[in-house]
Amino acid sequence: MGILSGVMNLIVNVNPLVAPLSGIGHYTAHLLGEWLESPRLTTLAGFDYKKTYDAAALRRRLTAALAPASATNASAYSWRRVLKASVKRLPMARQVYDWCNQRRIAAWLDRAHAVYWEPNYHRIPCRAPSIVTIHDLSHREYPDYHPRERVAWLDRVLCSSVAAADHLVVVSEFTRQALIAAYHVDPCKISIIPPGINPGFEVLPDEMITATRARYDLQRPYVIALGTLEPRKNWPNLLKAFQVLPDSLKRHYQLVLIGAKGWQMHTLSASIDAVRQEGWLNILGYVSQTDLPFLLAGARCLAYPSLYEGFGMPVIEAMACGVPVLTSHVTALPETAGGAAYLVDPTDYYAIAQGLTALLEDDLLCAKLRARGLQRAKAFSWAYSANKLLDIAEQLA
């Protein structure tokens, strides 16, 4: 497909738009949604490793990516993962596949007369002016939090991406400082563009919250925990913290875990098995984006004691719903919370338990955090973030 020559032509890598959407997938999807309605763009186009998309095709791709999860697309996602894992086992097959796709896309980008935005670390080598978003550097600082092949891939591609990009975007000051320290990047080359809050995360009607809770059989009050079930999210320490709460609180409240199964799930399974018989743990797994805001809004508080985050979207989503937040005092999380959350040491499960006890027993504290959180959430908007990135693209064009 051809791209018109003009000041504001933008091309987006839409590979992250694979259901169920990851955090990077949501970041890509919601910025793309803003740009599809923006009068600032002469042309908007996209690509993945299969084909290229004009604006109309991008709109269809975005609609499919944001559609509620179904058995059909969940099955397709599973088969994609199986196929991808199988290809990785073939010697050099993945490298050859990636190289061929990158050369095809690079040739298209070189002809396009557009600014190229890469939302997911890996800039396709090309001559087009480019912006690369880097969400965090956890693979360097805590490689044990990731599969070995993911760490190797990021180590391989990130140096060249950082060096070749015309501009870099990060989601927090924490990640900006980590990027400067790790790659000696000129600070003037980096801009902070945080995510916005996804539609639906707001103060919601009680009757709709009650109806959603009933469909998930959540009869007892609950603490909610969101995130992929993987080591970085620190679920074993959260389970230990809940286990040492006073018996009166464990009888009254349950802990509800929401998130897709991730890497090293077996380590969490051992922790789950140790407490499953106590009756306070409820694991819902992955739930649709349609239901998630109502489940979040119905919680007494959000427990998010993650060990490492480049931003931490559940923190601001909970705040937007009027839900008090407990989160970690490390990495980007204090910055994201902005003084509106209860901060704890994520490595100390007694500290997590102390924070949970405070939020479950102290109504005045919860009211104070709820008010601060609602005010804090107003600072995050997809429209703002989309326009800020277009400002950078305009300068490069």
KELO-372654 format. One record per residue (C-alpha): residue in three letters; x, y, z. Coordinates in steps of 0.25 Angstrom, whole numbers, plus 5000, padded with zeros to 4 digits. Layout:
BEGIN
ALAXYZ/...
This chain:
BEGIN
MET500050005000/GLY500550144997/ILE500750255007/LEU500450405004/SER501650495005/GLY501350595016/VAL501750655030/MET500850565039/ASN500950425033/LEU501050315044/ILE501350165043/VAL501150075055/ASN501549935058/VAL500249865062/ASN500949735066/PRO500549755081/LEU499049755077/VAL498949605080/ALA497749555089/PRO497749555101/LEU498449685101/SER499749705110/GLY500049845116/ILE500849875104/GLY499649835095/HIS498749925103/TYR499750045102/THR499850015087/ALA498350005085/HIS497850125092/LEU498850215086/LEU498450165072/GLY497050185076/GLU497250335078/TRP498050345066/LEU496950285057/GLU496150405061/SER497250515061/PRO497150625050/ARG498650645052/LEU499050525044/THR499050525028/THR499250375028/LEU499250265038/ALA499750125034/GLY500250005042/PHE500849865040/ASP501049735047/TYR501949625042/LYS500849575033/LYS500349695025/THR500249845025/TYR498949925028/ASP498350055024/ALA497450135034/ALA496150055031/ALA496949925033/LEU497549975045/ARG496150015051/ARG495649875048/ARG496949815055/LEU496749905067/THR495249865068/ALA495649715068/ALA496749735078/LEU495849805088/ALA494649715087/PRO494349635099/ALA495049505100/SER494349385094/ALA494549235094/THR494949255079/ASN496049355080/ALA496549295093/SER496749165086/ALA497449235074/TYR498349305084/SER498749175090/TRP499049115077/ARG499849235073/ARG500649215086/VAL500849065083/LEU501249095068/LYS502249205073/ALA502849115083/SER503049005073/VAL503749095063/LYS504649135074/ARG505148995076/LEU505648985061/PRO507049025059/MET507149165054/ALA505649155049/ARG505249275057/GLN506449365054/VAL506249335039/TYR504749365040/ASP504949495047/TRP506049535038/CYS505149515025/ASN504049595031/GLN504849705036/ARG505549725022/ARG504149725016/ILE503549825026/ALA504849915025/ALA504749925010/TRP503249975012/LEU503650075023/ASP504750135014/ARG503750165003/ALA502750215012/HIS503150365015/ALA502650345029/VAL503050345044/TYR503050205049/TRP502650175064/GLU503150045070/PRO502350025083/ASN503049895087/TYR504549915089/HIS505049855076/ARG505249965065/ILE505249895051/PRO506549945044/CYS506150045034/ARG506450195029/ALA505050245033/PRO505050345045/SER504650265057/ILE504150265071/VAL504350145080/THR503550125093/ILE504350055105/HIS503450015116/ASP504449965126/LEU505849905127/SER505449785137/HIS506149685128/ARG507449755131/GLU507249785146/TYR506549655149/PRO506749555138/ASP506149445147/TYR504749505146/HIS504749465131/PRO504949345122/ARG506349325118/GLU506049345103/ARG505249475106/VAL506449525113/ALA507449485102/TRP506549545091/LEU506449685098/ASP507949685101/ARG508149655086/VAL507149765080/LEU507149875090/CYS508549935088/SER508249955074/SER506850005076/VAL507350105086/ALA508550155077/ALA507750155064/ALA506450225069/ASP506250375066/HIS505550385079/LEU505250295091/VAL503950295099/VAL503850235113/VAL502650225123/SER503250275135/GLU504350355141/PHE504850235147/THR505050165134/ARG505650295128/GLN506750285139/ALA506950135137/LEU507150155122/ILE508150275123/ALA508950185133/ALA508950065125/TYR509150115111/HIS509750255114/VAL508650325105/ASP508650475104/PRO507450515113/CYS506950605102/LYS506650485094/ILE505650435104/SER504250475106/ILE503250425117/ILE501950385112/PRO501150305122/PRO499950225119/GLY498550275121/ILE497350205128/ASN496550105119/PRO495050135117/GLY494150075127/PHE495150095139/GLU494350205147/VAL493350215159/LEU492250115155/PRO490850095159/ASP490650005171/GLU489549915165/MET490549885153/ILE491649845162/THR490749755170/ALA490249685158/THR491649655153/ARG492049605167/ALA490849515167/ARG491249455153/TYR492649425159/ASP492049375172/LEU492749475180/GLN491849475192/ARG492849515203/PRO493649655203/TYR494949635196/VAL496349695194/ILE496649685179/ALA498049665173/LEU498249685158/GLY499349635148/THR499949525140/LEU500249405150/GLU501749415149/PRO502949435159/ARG503049585157/LYS501749615162/ASN502149555176/TRP500849465178/PRO501549375188/ASN501849485198/LEU500449535196/LEU499949395199/LYS500849395212/ALA500349535216/PHE498849495215/GLN499149365223/VAL499749435235/LEU498549535236/PRO497749525248/ASP496649415247/SER495549515248/LEU495949575235/LYS496249445228/ARG494849405232/HIS494149535227/TYR495049565214/GLN495549475203/LEU496749495193/VAL496349495179/LEU497449475169/ILE497149525154/GLY498149495143/ALA498549405132/LYS499549295135/GLY500949335132/TRP502449285132/GLN502849205144/MET501349185148/HIS501849055155/THR502549135166/LEU501249205169/SER500449075169/ALA501249025181/SER500949145189/ILE499449135185/ASP499448985189/ALA499949025203/VAL498749115206/ARG497649065197/GLN496948995208/GLU496849115217/GLY495649165210/TRP496049315207/LEU496749295193/ASN495849315180/ILE496649305167/LEU495849355155/GLY496949355145/TYR496749435132/VAL495449525132/SER494949605121/GLN495249755120/THR493749775121/ASP493649715134/LEU494949755140/PRO494549905144/PHE493349855152/LEU494149745159/LEU495149845163/ALA494149945167/GLY493549845176/ALA494749825184/ARG495149875198/CYS496549905193/LEU497549865182/ALA498749795187/TYR499949815177/PRO501249785184/SER502049765171/LEU503549745171/TYR503749825158/GLU502949915150/GLY503250015139/PHE501950085142/GLY500849995148/MET499550015141/PRO498649945151/VAL499050055162/ILE498350165154/GLU497250085149/ALA496850045163/MET496950195167/ALA496050235156/CYS494950135161/GLY495050195175/VAL495850075181/PRO496950095191/VAL498250035187/LEU499349965194/THR500649955186/SER502149945187/HIS503150055191/VAL504150015179/THR504350045165/ALA503350125158/LEU502150095167/PRO502350215177/GLU502450305165/THR501150255159/ALA500450255172/GLY500750405174/GLY500550405189/ALA499150335188/ALA499450195192/TYR499950115204/LEU501350075201/VAL502049955206/ASP503349875205/PRO502949765195/THR504049665200/ASP503449675215/TYR502149595215/TYR501949645229/ALA501949785224/ILE500949755213/ALA500149685224/GLN500249815233/GLY499749895221/LEU498649805218/THR498149805232/ALA498149965232/LEU497349965220/LEU496349865224/GLU496149915238/ASP496250065236/ASP495050135229/LEU495650275230/LEU496950235224/CYS496250165212/ALA495350295210/LYS496650385210/LEU497350295200/ARG496050285192/ALA495950435191/ARG497450445187/GLY497350335177/LEU496250395170/GLN496950525169/ARG498250455164/ALA497550375153/LYS497150515147/ALA498650525143/PHE498550415133/SER497850425119/TRP498050345106/ALA497750475098/TYR498850545105/SER499850435103/ALA499450425088/ASN499650565086/LYS500950575093/LEU501550465084/LEU500950535072/ASP501750655076/ILE503050575075/ALA502650515062/GLU502350655057/GLN503750695061/LEU504450575054/ALA503650595041/
